[in-house]
Amino acid sequence: MPHKIVQSGFSLIELMIALTLGLLISAAVMQVYLTSIKTSSVQSGGTDILEASIFGIQSIEKSVRLSNLGMADTNNPYTPLAGVVLTSDTSFVTSPPVDASKNNMNGIKMGGSKSAAGNTDIKSGYLTRSGNQATTNENNAWKASNSNVTNLKSSQLTIQYEAPQDMYDCEGTLVRGPIEIDRGDRLEMIPGQVVIERYFLSKVAQNSKSDYESNIESYELRCDAGRYVKESLNAAELAAQQINDSTILQASRNIRDFGDAGAVVIPRVDYFGVLLGVEIEEVTSTATSVTLRYFTPEQYMEFLKVIEAAESVPSSTTSTTTDIISVKLSALVRADRPLTGESGASNFEIFGEQKSLSSSTSNAFIRRVYESNIMLRNSRAIKESSI
């Protein structure tokens, strides 16, 4: 008699329960994975932003605090060798100027190199600028349109200071500090080389973009630095400047290595802005008032034109001085990679005003606004008024 074969298996209900449990477990695992990916993208973006603060913003602050060190007694566009560079032999407060000798780079030229002296005028595209101010067509000159913020143009800050010791500029180039030289029958201390630096946004070329930013406009904050001596030195005294190749200068009052593309200070910057804190002292026949106002470079230059026009009238009894005593900086910094599964902010407060991202970029990235108010040398706190 044949054996009866008994077969066993899962019932339909058991299969449905097993599938349901499997789906729930898979969903839970997937949720944990997605959460992990999101957390990782947020942490990575936060790290990028933090690095911009630690290494980028603080290095700029250090240089700006040095501006005007060993230079002019006052810091305004009319003073030769002032620390915040707004004017030059070809760019004045008003055109024609009241006095052509009253500009920040009076008689100083650029275009110098290791082997040759330059004789190029310092054009407006290399000076402190903002908004709709004039610029020049050189590839490395300031371009106000380099901004990913709607209706807000980027600025350029150009400063200069005397090296207090052997040091490195913002491009990592060695600069010679004060040196003692033999002048006939006596030893004389020659001040350090003057460092001139400009901070500006530069557009990232399409072939240099990462995969995550190929479809958006990308900018980076760069610094272009040069070196010169403001004293009149002879050939032997110029030769004494040499520490290595970077400190070799061919002529006095001639800037070497200035006007190139510079070095990246902070990558992925959507906006860079500058406000100048200006001490305004107004003296009339009956009173003296002193206030502090913050201007964009463009507003400051326009304000000076108004003062010039008002005080040029013979009947005017008002005398106004305006000196820069502080600099406010603002930078909108973006993370390297976009967020996973969510969007970042699209509106930001810049210099106290709400601004939105332009259509040339994306809000899929973490962003943060860094602002810094830097008091310059010999500045003092006074009453503040609005722009």
Buried (B, 14 or more C-beta within 10 A) or exposed (E): EEEEEEEEEEEEEEEEEEEEEEEEEEEEEEEEEEEEEBEEBBEBBEEBBEBBBEEBBEBBBEBBBBBBBBBBEBBBBBBBBBBBBBBBBBBBBEEEBEEEEBBBBBEBBBBBEEEEBBEBBBBBBBBBBBBEBEBBEEEBBBBBEBBBBEEBBBBBBBBBBBBEEBBEBBBEBBBBBBBEBEEEEEEEEBBBBBBBBBBBBBEBEEEEBEEBBEEBBBBBBBBBBBBBBBEEBEEEBBEBBEBEEBBBBBBBBBBBBBBBEBBBBBBBBBBBBBBBBBBBBBBEEEEEEEEBBBBBBBBBBBBBEEBBEEEEEEEEEEEBBBBBBBBBBBBBBBBBBBBBEEEBEBEBEBBEEEBBBBEBBBBBBBBBBBBBEBBBBEBEEBEEEEE
